[in-house]
Amino acid sequence: MYYLYVLSSLKFENKFYIGVTSNLKRRLHQHNKGWSKSTKPYIPWALVYSEEYKTKEAAYKREWFLKSPKGYLEKKRIFNSLKKEDKV
């Protein structure tokens, strides 16, 4: 299985990261150890959202969509729902 995942920085409000992996626990550990150049400045991270896919291609297609202009509203909806959950 492959996962599209969203991380939220615990140090910087409104800082999110979207990625794909086959092992969520390992990948979160790598982000929090600073092994990813793009997420290192915003450590620590928490996994706040994930979607499961049977193929790597399907997971990457979803990631590409969310990072594209066409997926902006969907990404915004996901992020807003995460922010509301924090306030509950």
C-alpha positions in Angstrom: 0.0 0.0 0.0 1.0 3.6 -0.6 -0.1 6.7 1.3 -0.6 10.3 0.5 0.1 12.1 3.7 -0.1 15.5 5.2 2.2 16.7 7.9 1.7 19.7 10.1 4.5 21.6 11.8 4.1 21.6 15.5 6.3 24.7 15.7 5.0 26.9 12.9 1.2 27.4 12.6 -0.3 26.9 9.1 2.8 25.1 7.8 1.9 21.8 6.1 3.7 19.3 3.9 2.2 16.8 1.4 4.0 13.7 0.4 3.8 10.0 -0.6 5.3 7.0 1.1 4.8 3.2 1.5 5.7 3.5 5.3 4.1 6.4 7.2 5.9 5.7 10.5 9.3 5.6 8.9 8.7 8.6 6.7 7.5 10.7 9.7 10.7 9.7 11.6 12.8 10.8 8.6 11.1 14.2 8.4 11.6 14.7 12.2 15.3 13.8 12.0 15.8 16.5 9.4 16.5 14.1 6.4 14.3 16.1 4.1 15.7 19.5 3.0 12.3 21.0 2.4 10.9 20.1 5.9 14.0 20.4 8.1 13.4 24.1 9.1 9.9 23.3 10.4 10.7 20.4 12.7 8.9 18.9 14.6 6.1 17.4 12.4 2.9 15.5 13.2 1.0 13.3 10.8 -2.4 14.8 10.6 -4.0 13.2 7.5 -3.5 10.3 5.1 -5.1 8.5 2.2 -4.4 4.9 1.3 -3.8 3.8 -2.3 -3.1 0.4 -3.9 -0.5 1.7 -6.3 2.4 4.1 -6.1 1.1 5.7 -9.3 -2.4 6.4 -7.8 -0.8 8.0 -4.7 1.5 10.2 -6.8 -1.3 11.2 -9.1 -3.3 12.4 -6.0 -0.3 14.3 -4.7 0.3 16.0 -8.0 -3.4 17.0 -8.2 -3.3 18.5 -4.7 -0.2 20.5 -5.5 -1.6 21.7 -8.8 -3.7 24.8 -9.4 -6.7 22.5 -10.2 -6.4 20.9 -6.7 -6.0 24.1 -4.8 -9.6 24.2 -3.5 -9.5 20.5 -2.5 -6.2 21.0 -0.6 -7.6 24.1 1.1 -10.7 22.1 2.2 -8.4 19.4 3.7 -6.2 22.0 5.5 -9.3 23.9 6.8 -10.8 20.7 8.1 -7.5 19.9 9.9 -7.5 23.4 11.5 -11.1 23.0 12.7 -10.2 19.6 14.3 -7.4 21.3 16.3 -9.9 23.8 17.8 -12.3 21.1 19.0 
